[in-house]
Structure formats: structure tokens, C-alpha cells
Amino acid sequence: MNISIFGLGYVGAVSLACLARDGHEVTGVDIDATKLKLIGDGKSPIVESGIMELIGEVVAAGRVNVTDDPEAAIRDTELSFVCVGTPSLPNGDQDLRALKRLAEQIGTALKSKDEPHTIVIRSTVQPGTTLHAVLPLLEEHSGKQAGKDFFLCFQPEFLREGTSIKDYDNPPMTVVGASDEAAFKQLKALFGDLPCDFIETDVRTAETLKYACNTFHALKISFANEIGRICQALGADSHRVMDLLCEDKQLNISRAYLRPGFAFGGSCLPKDLRALLYMAKRDDVDVPMLASLLPSNRIHVEHALDLVLKQQERNVGVIGLSFKSGTDDLRESPMVTLVEHMIGKGLNLKIYDPEVRVSRLIGANKKYIDEAIPHIGDLMCDSVEDAVGDAKIVIVGLSDSDILEALGSLVKPDQYVLDLVGIKDSDGIAGNVQGICW
Ligand SMILES: NC(=O)c1ccc[n+]([C@@H]2O[C@H](COP(=O)([O-])OP(=O)(O)OC[C@H]3O[C@@H](n4cnc5c(N)ncnc54)[C@H](O)[C@@H]3O)[C@@H](O)[C@H]2O)c1
């Protein structure tokens, strides 16, 4: 393929070298004359393991051109990668000046090109940027239409500085966000053979994913370091602790607990988190990230309450009271907290929870319900029908398949359903279903 790469920094230079190595004809474009000269001379503009040799080889093989002329680059290639910087502004927002300027230049260049061209944004950009900032500029300056005369898509870059050539050849996944089959097809032809999944999605998901990934990495590092500081104070071996933590592939290094849903609770997580924070405080160890978990969890419950209150209705049916499906344990259940908030706001509640119902009659929770939360015990009813019947709002806090099936036939179109569990087939429920964070 004939490919142009706009922006020859870390991402652009590595892409240029690897694509040329793989046999493509690559044109590198930058506004920095020094970078263009270095590459033109077969040298690397960045310091990276293996890049010096690779650029030397591909330039000697005649597969690399460099230019500061976007028009020539667009004319002579069929696909362009945009890898210009999107640095932070002082307020944390992204500085889009380079990207917007480039979109204008590419748009102008497209004006005089008859063949369709594909533009792939690889710079990290805030969700909405590709379609609402770049696309309008391309259309305005080219006088052409996206999806017809040219194609625009977003492909997040996952490589890490220092190991970028290795990462280029072994990415965790290839993700392309596009609205056109043509863009998927072209990128699959380029990257479909890499040893990872090729995932097609919409542009906004792909843009957001990059931020979610980098934030997750920062979160993991801070978690390991805060646990490390606590271990140090407690005289425990932090490396051993974290190595063993990583041994658990069921709950720790897995998909577990990584699906947006309702707040955490139960008899262990809040209690043990509080104890860990107490130990840190006692030993003067500052752990702001761990200390933020309980407040963040509280905010999530308050968010559910806000969604309910926004409906300006009084009758609420609550399905589920324990802290998760399949248990009757009510200790520190966020559903109990939500219910208490709603009682405090004067809403009329009917609550149904099959497990709690049984234990209320005979089980271990009878005493807890009768003594600790009698005000809630009185609101419990005996069937889903009863809870949903007169309600204007139905809160689903249980993912029990029988109950979800029952909701399919019980919920009426004028009922608002607040989904806290991520109901798989929410289309099968007639009401206005809204997820707590989706
Ligand atoms: N560095 C990384 O490891 C990495 C990894 C993943 C994603 N990203 C993202 O990729 C993007 C690029 O990152 P980088 O580290 O390679 O940036 P960089 O600052 O090293 O390089 C950007 C290049 O773009 C050039 N440029 C600016 N305006 C231009 C224009 N109008 N035409 C042509 N070139 C122009 C600059 O001269 C510079 O050489 C950023 O959005 C970054 O967040 C970076």
C-alpha cells in the first residue's frame, strides 16, 4: 500500500519504520525540518530500541519518502495515519491546534484528489473529536463528503515508548472505530495478520477506550505503589504480596469486577478496606487513591438516587435488597443504603428480594431485619408482581434470570426502569429502561 504518516514523533516514526519494513511505500510528513532530514538520511528522530537500524534499512531500501508538503503526500498515497501530538493544556483539556491545522491541510489536499482516500486518526483524542472536530474540517476544506469521497476512522495506538517496535508487532489488540466498511477492510488488510484480535467498533468507543486503558494502567501502578507503602510500614514483603495477588486469575487478574454496575458492599469489602485505611493512618502512610474508594462508592449510590428523584414520581418498586444476586446478606448492602435514602426523601417503596424473603421468615437475617432495619422489613412484599404493580419507577438490583423474565411480562411502557445490574436483554422490557452508568 502507499501510505502517508503525518507527525513523525514516537508514534509516527515507529509506524513509518514498521510499515516500510513490512513492504509498504511510506511517505513521512512533519513540520519539523530536522526530523525530515534525519529520516531522509536514514537516521531516527527518536531514541527507541531497534529504531535506528530499522530506519536505516528501510530508507536504504528506497521505501521511505519524507516531505513537508501535505498535498503531495495525500496525492501520492491512498491511506494516511495522523500521529500529531495532542498535549495537555494547563487545565487538562487537550490541545487540538496541531490536529485541527492538519485536518485543514488534509482537507485542502483532498480537494484536488479524484480517488477516495482513507484517514486514520492515531493521536489520542477525546471522544467526539474525530467526528465532530476533524470530520467537519476535512469536509469544509475539501468540499467532499465523508463516507463517500473519503473515509475517516480512529485507531487507538497501544505501543509503549522503549518497547515500541516489539509492541507494534505484538499489540494487545487492534481496535478500529469507523462508520464505513471500507475503512475496516483497508485496516484489516494492513493489520489483520498481527497475532491479536482485530476488533471493529464505533469511533466514540475506540476514542474512549484509549483513555480507559491508560487510566487503568495509571490506576494499577498507583494501587501497587500504595499497597507497597502499606506493606513497607507493616513489615510485609510488597513484591511477594503483589506477586501472589497476581496469581489469582479468577478474581484479581481477570474480567471480574470490571463491568460497570452498582456500588460494592457486603460484609467484607467495606470492612476490610476500612481496616486497611486504618492501618495506613496509624502508621502515617498516605494512600489517597485507596482512601478515595469508599467516597467514590457512596457517590455511585447517590447517582442512583439522583436518577430516581429526577423522575419526580413517588411510587417505587425495588427488586433486590442484598448486596448482590444469590445471597441474602444485607450487611452494608448498597441497596439498603439506596432504599434508606429513598425513604428519607418520602418515596413510597415496595421491595422484593426472593432470598431475603425466605431468610426473613426463617434465616440468619431475620434478627438483622427485625432489629437493625425494621423500617425496611415492613416494606418488603412477597412477589415481583406486587413490587412492580403500582410502581412508576422500578429499580432492578438483581440479575436473577427468573425475575428478569418476569419483568419482561410485568413492566408497562409508562414505567421507568433503573437498571443497576446490566440487564442483558433490556429490549425485552417494555418500560423506559436506563442503566445506572450506561
Ligand atoms: N508516545 C507514545 O508512546 C504514544 C502512545 C500511544 C498514543 N500516543 C498518542 O499519539 C500522538 C502522538 O504522540 P507522539 O508521542 O508520537 O507525539 P510527538 O510530540 O513525539 O510527535 C508529534 C509530531 O507531530 C508533528 N506535527 C505537528 N503538527 C504537524 C502537522 N501539521 N503536520 C505534520 N506533522 C506535525 C510534530 O512536529 C511532531 O514531530 C499523541 O496524541 C499521543 O497521545 C503516544
The ligand as an ORCA input file, in Angstrom:
! r2SCAN-3c Opt
* xyz 0 1
  N       4.309      8.395     22.681
  C       3.600      7.304     22.905
  O       4.076      6.297     23.454
  C       2.148      7.227     22.493
  C       1.457      6.023     22.598
  C       0.127      5.970     22.205
  C      -0.510      7.102     21.725
  N       0.187      8.292     21.652
  C      -0.514      9.469     21.116
  O      -0.069      9.654     19.778
  C       0.028     11.048     19.486
  C       1.444     11.391     19.073
  O       2.302     11.132     20.146
  P       3.874     11.263     19.995
  O       4.457     10.941     21.321
  O       4.323     10.488     18.794
  O       3.994     12.838     19.701
  P       5.281     13.722     19.400
  O       5.070     15.031     20.038
  O       6.535     12.944     19.681
  O       5.213     13.904     17.796
  C       4.246     14.670     17.152
  C       4.825     15.114     15.822
  O       3.805     15.778     15.067
  C       4.431     16.798     14.319
  N       3.422     17.751     13.800
  C       2.753     18.721     14.456
  N       1.917     19.367     13.603
  C       2.052     18.773     12.389
  C       1.465     18.990     11.114
  N       0.559     19.953     10.896
  N       1.830     18.171     10.107
  C       2.736     17.193     10.298
  N       3.334     16.959     11.487
  C       3.007     17.741     12.519
  C       5.417     17.390     15.305
  O       6.410     18.161     14.664
  C       5.973     16.124     15.942
  O       7.086     15.635     15.240
  C      -0.430     11.791     20.753
  O      -1.797     12.075     20.634
  C      -0.196     10.756     21.847
  O      -1.071     10.963     22.944
  C       1.501      8.378     22.016
*
